[in-house]
């Protein structure tokens, strides 16, 4: 696999919380969250927030 020299892969830990009527996916390394009606939706929104521009 060829990667750009400035890119680095880093494992990310995600904690899920059931908060009121929403799920929260919390990336512990970056203290970012994604919220949604399901765990999958919360994780998708978190993944979008972590994606490089």
PyMOL Python script that loads the backbone (N, CA, C, O; Angstrom):
from pymol import cmd

cmd.read_pdbstr("""\
ATOM      1  N   UNK A   1       0.836  -1.170   0.000  1.00  0.00           N
ATOM      2  CA  UNK A   1       0.000   0.000   0.000  1.00  0.00           C
ATOM      3  C   UNK A   1       0.887   1.241   0.000  1.00  0.00           C
ATOM      4  O   UNK A   1       1.770   1.377   0.846  1.00  0.00           O
ATOM      5  N   UNK A   2       0.656   2.129  -0.932  1.00  0.00           N
ATOM      6  CA  UNK A   2       1.411   3.359  -1.027  1.00  0.00           C
ATOM      7  C   UNK A   2       0.652   4.478  -0.330  1.00  0.00           C
ATOM      8  O   UNK A   2      -0.534   4.688  -0.584  1.00  0.00           O
ATOM      9  N   UNK A   3       1.336   5.186   0.542  1.00  0.00           N
ATOM     10  CA  UNK A   3       0.713   6.312   1.224  1.00  0.00           C
ATOM     11  C   UNK A   3       1.548   7.562   0.999  1.00  0.00           C
ATOM     12  O   UNK A   3       2.744   7.490   0.718  1.00  0.00           O
ATOM     13  N   UNK A   4       0.910   8.679   1.126  1.00  0.00           N
ATOM     14  CA  UNK A   4       1.596   9.961   1.022  1.00  0.00           C
ATOM     15  C   UNK A   4       2.514  10.102   2.237  1.00  0.00           C
ATOM     16  O   UNK A   4       2.110   9.723   3.336  1.00  0.00           O
ATOM     17  N   UNK A   5       3.720  10.626   2.086  1.00  0.00           N
ATOM     18  CA  UNK A   5       4.653  10.716   3.211  1.00  0.00           C
ATOM     19  C   UNK A   5       4.122  11.507   4.406  1.00  0.00           C
ATOM     20  O   UNK A   5       4.566  11.280   5.532  1.00  0.00           O
ATOM     21  N   UNK A   6       3.188  12.426   4.187  1.00  0.00           N
ATOM     22  CA  UNK A   6       2.668  13.226   5.290  1.00  0.00           C
ATOM     23  C   UNK A   6       1.452  12.597   5.958  1.00  0.00           C
ATOM     24  O   UNK A   6       0.964  13.114   6.963  1.00  0.00           O
ATOM     25  N   UNK A   7       0.961  11.497   5.417  1.00  0.00           N
ATOM     26  CA  UNK A   7      -0.198  10.834   5.999  1.00  0.00           C
ATOM     27  C   UNK A   7       0.266   9.791   7.000  1.00  0.00           C
ATOM     28  O   UNK A   7       1.300   9.148   6.818  1.00  0.00           O
ATOM     29  N   UNK A   8      -0.516   9.635   8.058  1.00  0.00           N
ATOM     30  CA  UNK A   8      -0.194   8.646   9.065  1.00  0.00           C
ATOM     31  C   UNK A   8      -1.487   7.989   9.523  1.00  0.00           C
ATOM     32  O   UNK A   8      -2.474   8.663   9.821  1.00  0.00           O
ATOM     33  N   UNK A   9      -1.466   6.682   9.574  1.00  0.00           N
ATOM     34  CA  UNK A   9      -2.631   5.974  10.094  1.00  0.00           C
ATOM     35  C   UNK A   9      -2.512   5.881  11.608  1.00  0.00           C
ATOM     36  O   UNK A   9      -1.441   5.608  12.149  1.00  0.00           O
ATOM     37  N   UNK A  10      -3.629   6.113  12.273  1.00  0.00           N
ATOM     38  CA  UNK A  10      -3.638   6.087  13.726  1.00  0.00           C
ATOM     39  C   UNK A  10      -4.921   5.413  14.190  1.00  0.00           C
ATOM     40  O   UNK A  10      -6.011   5.798  13.766  1.00  0.00           O
ATOM     41  N   UNK A  11      -4.807   4.423  15.047  1.00  0.00           N
ATOM     42  CA  UNK A  11      -6.036   3.811  15.561  1.00  0.00           C
ATOM     43  C   UNK A  11      -6.834   4.832  16.370  1.00  0.00           C
ATOM     44  O   UNK A  11      -6.270   5.682  17.060  1.00  0.00           O
ATOM     45  N   UNK A  12      -8.135   4.728  16.268  1.00  0.00           N
ATOM     46  CA  UNK A  12      -9.010   5.635  17.005  1.00  0.00           C
ATOM     47  C   UNK A  12      -9.982   4.823  17.845  1.00  0.00           C
ATOM     48  O   UNK A  12     -10.579   3.858  17.368  1.00  0.00           O
ATOM     49  N   UNK A  13     -10.131   5.218  19.082  1.00  0.00           N
ATOM     50  CA  UNK A  13     -11.087   4.562  19.971  1.00  0.00           C
ATOM     51  C   UNK A  13     -12.367   5.386  19.993  1.00  0.00           C
ATOM     52  O   UNK A  13     -12.326   6.612  20.097  1.00  0.00           O
ATOM     53  N   UNK A  14     -13.492   4.707  19.895  1.00  0.00           N
ATOM     54  CA  UNK A  14     -14.790   5.382  19.900  1.00  0.00           C
ATOM     55  C   UNK A  14     -15.637   4.793  21.025  1.00  0.00           C
ATOM     56  O   UNK A  14     -15.812   3.578  21.126  1.00  0.00           O
ATOM     57  N   UNK A  15     -16.152   5.674  21.855  1.00  0.00           N
ATOM     58  CA  UNK A  15     -17.083   5.275  22.911  1.00  0.00           C
ATOM     59  C   UNK A  15     -18.480   5.704  22.480  1.00  0.00           C
ATOM     60  O   UNK A  15     -18.666   6.799  21.950  1.00  0.00           O
ATOM     61  N   UNK A  16     -19.455   4.835  22.710  1.00  0.00           N
ATOM     62  CA  UNK A  16     -20.841   5.144  22.369  1.00  0.00           C
ATOM     63  C   UNK A  16     -21.626   5.390  23.648  1.00  0.00           C
ATOM     64  O   UNK A  16     -21.497   4.657  24.628  1.00  0.00           O
ATOM     65  N   UNK A  17     -22.443   6.438  23.618  1.00  0.00           N
ATOM     66  CA  UNK A  17     -23.298   6.781  24.742  1.00  0.00           C
ATOM     67  C   UNK A  17     -24.734   6.908  24.242  1.00  0.00           C
ATOM     68  O   UNK A  17     -24.985   7.439  23.160  1.00  0.00           O
ATOM     69  N   UNK A  18     -25.655   6.419  25.035  1.00  0.00           N
ATOM     70  CA  UNK A  18     -27.080   6.617  24.768  1.00  0.00           C
ATOM     71  C   UNK A  18     -27.507   7.813  25.604  1.00  0.00           C
ATOM     72  O   UNK A  18     -27.666   7.706  26.820  1.00  0.00           O
ATOM     73  N   UNK A  19     -27.694   8.962  24.941  1.00  0.00           N
ATOM     74  CA  UNK A  19     -28.014  10.210  25.644  1.00  0.00           C
ATOM     75  C   UNK A  19     -29.413  10.660  25.245  1.00  0.00           C
ATOM     76  O   UNK A  19     -29.665  11.012  24.093  1.00  0.00           O
ATOM     77  N   UNK A  20     -30.312  10.641  26.213  1.00  0.00           N
ATOM     78  CA  UNK A  20     -31.717  10.951  25.977  1.00  0.00           C
ATOM     79  C   UNK A  20     -32.227  10.077  24.842  1.00  0.00           C
ATOM     80  O   UNK A  20     -32.255   8.856  25.002  1.00  0.00           O
ATOM     81  N   UNK A  21     -32.632  10.629  23.707  1.00  0.00           N
ATOM     82  CA  UNK A  21     -33.132   9.783  22.616  1.00  0.00           C
ATOM     83  C   UNK A  21     -32.174   9.780  21.429  1.00  0.00           C
ATOM     84  O   UNK A  21     -32.592   9.545  20.296  1.00  0.00           O
ATOM     85  N   UNK A  22     -30.885  10.040  21.684  1.00  0.00           N
ATOM     86  CA  UNK A  22     -29.880  10.029  20.622  1.00  0.00           C
ATOM     87  C   UNK A  22     -28.669   9.214  21.042  1.00  0.00           C
ATOM     88  O   UNK A  22     -28.392   9.039  22.228  1.00  0.00           O
ATOM     89  N   UNK A  23     -27.952   8.716  20.031  1.00  0.00           N
ATOM     90  CA  UNK A  23     -26.679   8.054  20.258  1.00  0.00           C
ATOM     91  C   UNK A  23     -25.562   9.052  20.011  1.00  0.00           C
ATOM     92  O   UNK A  23     -25.640   9.882  19.105  1.00  0.00           O
ATOM     93  N   UNK A  24     -24.526   8.962  20.825  1.00  0.00           N
ATOM     94  CA  UNK A  24     -23.342   9.803  20.675  1.00  0.00           C
ATOM     95  C   UNK A  24     -22.152   8.887  20.444  1.00  0.00           C
ATOM     96  O   UNK A  24     -21.917   7.961  21.219  1.00  0.00           O
ATOM     97  N   UNK A  25     -21.395   9.146  19.369  1.00  0.00           N
ATOM     98  CA  UNK A  25     -20.136   8.447  19.101  1.00  0.00           C
ATOM     99  C   UNK A  25     -19.024   9.434  19.432  1.00  0.00           C
ATOM    100  O   UNK A  25     -18.934  10.493  18.810  1.00  0.00           O
ATOM    101  N   UNK A  26     -18.180   9.104  20.398  1.00  0.00           N
ATOM    102  CA  UNK A  26     -17.163  10.017  20.913  1.00  0.00           C
ATOM    103  C   UNK A  26     -15.782   9.458  20.601  1.00  0.00           C
ATOM    104  O   UNK A  26     -15.406   8.405  21.118  1.00  0.00           O
ATOM    105  N   UNK A  27     -15.020  10.160  19.754  1.00  0.00           N
ATOM    106  CA  UNK A  27     -13.641   9.772  19.458  1.00  0.00           C
ATOM    107  C   UNK A  27     -12.766  10.279  20.598  1.00  0.00           C
ATOM    108  O   UNK A  27     -12.619  11.488  20.780  1.00  0.00           O
ATOM    109  N   UNK A  28     -12.190   9.366  21.359  1.00  0.00           N
ATOM    110  CA  UNK A  28     -11.460   9.727  22.567  1.00  0.00           C
ATOM    111  C   UNK A  28     -10.149  10.457  22.254  1.00  0.00           C
ATOM    112  O   UNK A  28      -9.746  11.340  23.011  1.00  0.00           O
ATOM    113  N   UNK A  29      -9.484  10.108  21.163  1.00  0.00           N
ATOM    114  CA  UNK A  29      -8.202  10.726  20.830  1.00  0.00           C
ATOM    115  C   UNK A  29      -8.328  12.197  20.442  1.00  0.00           C
ATOM    116  O   UNK A  29      -7.432  12.991  20.730  1.00  0.00           O
ATOM    117  N   UNK A  30      -9.428  12.566  19.792  1.00  0.00           N
ATOM    118  CA  UNK A  30      -9.591  13.934  19.299  1.00  0.00           C
ATOM    119  C   UNK A  30     -10.703  14.704  20.011  1.00  0.00           C
ATOM    120  O   UNK A  30     -10.920  15.880  19.721  1.00  0.00           O
ATOM    121  N   UNK A  31     -11.402  14.060  20.931  1.00  0.00           N
ATOM    122  CA  UNK A  31     -12.510  14.667  21.657  1.00  0.00           C
ATOM    123  C   UNK A  31     -13.538  15.275  20.701  1.00  0.00           C
ATOM    124  O   UNK A  31     -14.005  16.397  20.897  1.00  0.00           O
ATOM    125  N   UNK A  32     -13.876  14.511  19.668  1.00  0.00           N
ATOM    126  CA  UNK A  32     -14.913  14.894  18.708  1.00  0.00           C
ATOM    127  C   UNK A  32     -16.083  13.942  18.856  1.00  0.00           C
ATOM    128  O   UNK A  32     -15.908  12.792  19.258  1.00  0.00           O
ATOM    129  N   UNK A  33     -17.278  14.419  18.532  1.00  0.00           N
ATOM    130  CA  UNK A  33     -18.463  13.575  18.638  1.00  0.00           C
ATOM    131  C   UNK A  33     -19.317  13.668  17.387  1.00  0.00           C
ATOM    132  O   UNK A  33     -19.284  14.659  16.658  1.00  0.00           O
ATOM    133  N   UNK A  34     -20.078  12.617  17.158  1.00  0.00           N
ATOM    134  CA  UNK A  34     -21.134  12.594  16.158  1.00  0.00           C
ATOM    135  C   UNK A  34     -22.383  12.092  16.853  1.00  0.00           C
ATOM    136  O   UNK A  34     -22.310  11.169  17.664  1.00  0.00           O
ATOM    137  N   UNK A  35     -23.523  12.683  16.551  1.00  0.00           N
ATOM    138  CA  UNK A  35     -24.788  12.308  17.191  1.00  0.00           C
ATOM    139  C   UNK A  35     -25.795  11.889  16.135  1.00  0.00           C
ATOM    140  O   UNK A  35     -25.846  12.461  15.046  1.00  0.00           O
ATOM    141  N   UNK A  36     -26.595  10.884  16.467  1.00  0.00           N
ATOM    142  CA  UNK A  36     -27.619  10.442  15.544  1.00  0.00           C
ATOM    143  C   UNK A  36     -28.665   9.596  16.234  1.00  0.00           C
ATOM    144  O   UNK A  36     -28.542   9.275  17.417  1.00  0.00           O
ATOM    145  N   UNK A  37     -29.689   9.239  15.491  1.00  0.00           N
ATOM    146  CA  UNK A  37     -30.770   8.426  16.049  1.00  0.00           C
ATOM    147  C   UNK A  37     -30.342   6.973  16.270  1.00  0.00           C
ATOM    148  O   UNK A  37     -30.932   6.267  17.087  1.00  0.00           O
ATOM    149  N   UNK A  38     -29.305   6.525  15.534  1.00  0.00           N
ATOM    150  CA  UNK A  38     -28.778   5.172  15.698  1.00  0.00           C
ATOM    151  C   UNK A  38     -27.270   5.250  15.924  1.00  0.00           C
ATOM    152  O   UNK A  38     -26.644   6.275  15.655  1.00  0.00           O
ATOM    153  N   UNK A  39     -26.698   4.155  16.421  1.00  0.00           N
ATOM    154  CA  UNK A  39     -25.235   4.109  16.580  1.00  0.00           C
ATOM    155  C   UNK A  39     -24.547   4.277  15.240  1.00  0.00           C
ATOM    156  O   UNK A  39     -23.542   4.981  15.141  1.00  0.00           O
ATOM    157  N   UNK A  40     -25.081   3.636  14.205  1.00  0.00           N
ATOM    158  CA  UNK A  40     -24.469   3.733  12.872  1.00  0.00           C
ATOM    159  C   UNK A  40     -24.477   5.165  12.352  1.00  0.00           C
ATOM    160  O   UNK A  40     -23.491   5.622  11.775  1.00  0.00           O
ATOM    161  N   UNK A  41     -25.582   5.873  12.555  1.00  0.00           N
ATOM    162  CA  UNK A  41     -25.663   7.256  12.099  1.00  0.00           C
ATOM    163  C   UNK A  41     -24.680   8.140  12.869  1.00  0.00           C
ATOM    164  O   UNK A  41     -24.021   8.996  12.279  1.00  0.00           O
ATOM    165  N   UNK A  42     -24.582   7.936  14.174  1.00  0.00           N
ATOM    166  CA  UNK A  42     -23.643   8.715  14.987  1.00  0.00           C
ATOM    167  C   UNK A  42     -22.202   8.450  14.544  1.00  0.00           C
ATOM    168  O   UNK A  42     -21.399   9.378  14.453  1.00  0.00           O
ATOM    169  N   UNK A  43     -21.876   7.185  14.270  1.00  0.00           N
ATOM    170  CA  UNK A  43     -20.528   6.834  13.816  1.00  0.00           C
ATOM    171  C   UNK A  43     -20.247   7.435  12.447  1.00  0.00           C
ATOM    172  O   UNK A  43     -19.136   7.905  12.200  1.00  0.00           O
ATOM    173  N   UNK A  44     -21.220   7.429  11.561  1.00  0.00           N
ATOM    174  CA  UNK A  44     -21.046   8.009  10.222  1.00  0.00           C
ATOM    175  C   UNK A  44     -20.742   9.493  10.317  1.00  0.00           C
ATOM    176  O   UNK A  44     -19.846   9.984   9.631  1.00  0.00           O
ATOM    177  N   UNK A  45     -21.474  10.214  11.156  1.00  0.00           N
ATOM    178  CA  UNK A  45     -21.250  11.650  11.314  1.00  0.00           C
ATOM    179  C   UNK A  45     -19.881  11.929  11.955  1.00  0.00           C
ATOM    180  O   UNK A  45     -19.209  12.893  11.590  1.00  0.00           O
ATOM    181  N   UNK A  46     -19.480  11.096  12.893  1.00  0.00           N
ATOM    182  CA  UNK A  46     -18.158  11.237  13.491  1.00  0.00           C
ATOM    183  C   UNK A  46     -17.078  10.971  12.455  1.00  0.00           C
ATOM    184  O   UNK A  46     -16.093  11.706  12.383  1.00  0.00           O
ATOM    185  N   UNK A  47     -17.250   9.933  11.658  1.00  0.00           N
ATOM    186  CA  UNK A  47     -16.280   9.604  10.612  1.00  0.00           C
ATOM    187  C   UNK A  47     -16.157  10.745   9.613  1.00  0.00           C
ATOM    188  O   UNK A  47     -15.053  11.072   9.177  1.00  0.00           O
ATOM    189  N   UNK A  48     -17.273  11.350   9.249  1.00  0.00           N
ATOM    190  CA  UNK A  48     -17.242  12.506   8.348  1.00  0.00           C
ATOM    191  C   UNK A  48     -16.452  13.662   8.962  1.00  0.00           C
ATOM    192  O   UNK A  48     -15.710  14.349   8.259  1.00  0.00           O
ATOM    193  N   UNK A  49     -16.608  13.876  10.267  1.00  0.00           N
ATOM    194  CA  UNK A  49     -15.897  14.961  10.935  1.00  0.00           C
ATOM    195  C   UNK A  49     -14.398  14.696  10.991  1.00  0.00           C
ATOM    196  O   UNK A  49     -13.601  15.634  10.998  1.00  0.00           O
ATOM    197  N   UNK A  50     -14.012  13.429  11.030  1.00  0.00           N
ATOM    198  CA  UNK A  50     -12.583  13.077  11.109  1.00  0.00           C
ATOM    199  C   UNK A  50     -11.912  12.994   9.746  1.00  0.00           C
ATOM    200  O   UNK A  50     -10.684  12.963   9.666  1.00  0.00           O
ATOM    201  N   UNK A  51     -12.691  12.958   8.682  1.00  0.00           N
ATOM    202  CA  UNK A  51     -12.128  12.794   7.333  1.00  0.00           C
ATOM    203  C   UNK A  51     -11.352  14.045   6.921  1.00  0.00           C
ATOM    204  O   UNK A  51     -11.785  15.166   7.189  1.00  0.00           O
ATOM    205  N   UNK A  52     -10.200  13.847   6.267  1.00  0.00           N
ATOM    206  CA  UNK A  52      -9.436  15.019   5.801  1.00  0.00           C
ATOM    207  C   UNK A  52     -10.204  15.767   4.717  1.00  0.00           C
ATOM    208  O   UNK A  52     -10.939  15.174   3.928  1.00  0.00           O
ATOM    209  N   UNK A  53     -10.021  17.044   4.700  1.00  0.00           N
ATOM    210  CA  UNK A  53     -10.720  17.895   3.724  1.00  0.00           C
ATOM    211  C   UNK A  53     -10.109  17.772   2.344  1.00  0.00           C
ATOM    212  O   UNK A  53     -10.572  18.418   1.404  1.00  0.00           O
TER     213      UNK A  53
END
""", "prot")
cmd.dss("prot")
cmd.show_as("cartoon", "prot")
cmd.util.cbc("prot")
cmd.orient("prot")
